[in-house]
Amino acid sequence: MIVNSGSAKWEGGLKDGKGVLSTKSGALSSQPYGFNTRFEGLPGTNPEELIGAAHAACFSMALSAILQEAGIGNVRIETTSEIGLAKEGDGFAIKTAHLNTRIWGDGDRAVIEECARKAEKGCPVSRVLNAEVTMDVTVG
């Protein structure tokens, strides 16, 4: 099993507090985040944005492996994952994750699209999300 980690520090209350997050690799180091970056659209990161980036990266890597197995060459993939956070009871829940991917490759369009559908369901981040995962695919 491969184990990676992220960490966060938080000081203060929900709305007036602030925090920093870091990753084991150091790709993120003391990156600030807070209520205003999560719910008020101010510059900075938030958990849903990070989940979206992780989901897009995981999907793209899984797709590249599936395309390679299908004999598709000269592959380029661009993916975003929009994470939908909604009010639920007294709190919030991630309800949706929508992948939007554009794929270039030498091969049959239908095969490429089918590979994308397999990656949508099979990438580890898609599987860990307890949300409706959907996708739009554009080839070429």
Protein Blocks (a to p, Z undefined) as FASTA:
>chain_A
ZZdddddddedjfklgccddddfklmaghiacdfklmmnopacddfklmmmmmmmmmmmm
mmmmmmmmnopahiacddddddddddehjbccdfbdcdddddddeddfklmmmmmmmmmm
mpmklmmpccdddddddeZZ
